[in-house]
Amino acid sequence: MSRKKQQDEAKGTNQMLESDAKASCLDAVLASEEALVPSSGFLASVMERVEDETRMPEPIPFPWKRALPGFVLAAAAGGWGAVEFVRLGVPAIKAGVQAELAAPAVPLRAFRLLPFHGAALGSAPMEQAGWVAMALGVSLASWLLARLLVGRSHSV
């Protein structure tokens, strides 16, 4: 065991000597180098680039006045959706849970929150058409508004 220990110590000493030799060589190379001086045209080219940057026009600002109605409309639609979910969804979920509690325990019915009402499908078929017509009208209006705004920006 002592022989192995001696070999390890010898390896460590050799590594230290090698690293000291490399460091001294590196120090000698760095000490003998001249001071770094930029080439003759370097300063002129840098100053020319800086002057070019100062002459550049300012970037085009974001059109907040045109985007603000879209942001407001998106926030209003999200808020309206949340209100409708609370108004219609929460009572339906409560009714479904109460129906599940009142019904005898069936393993697969526990995963269903909303009860299926087949009779309700035929009760108001035209109500669906009204929502579709409203969605198409809003889509058409937004498309026309976009075309109007683009037409104004190209004429300016």
Sequence and secondary structure as in RCSB ss.txt:
>XXXX:A:sequence
MSRKKQQDEAKGTNQMLESDAKASCLDAVLASEEALVPSSGFLASVMERVEDETRMPEPIPFPWKRALPGFVLAA
AAGGWGAVEFVRLGVPAIKAGVQAELAAPAVPLRAFRLLPFHGAALGSAPMEQAGWVAMALGVSLASWLLARLLV
GRSHSV
>XXXX:A:secstr
 HHHHHHHHHHHHHHHHHHHHHHHHHHHHHHHS      TTHHHHHHHHHHHHHHS       HHHHHHHHHHHH
HHHHHHHHHIIIIIHHHHHHHHHHHHHS   GGGGG  S   SGGGGT HHHHHHHHHHHHHHHHHHHHHHHHHH
HHHHH 
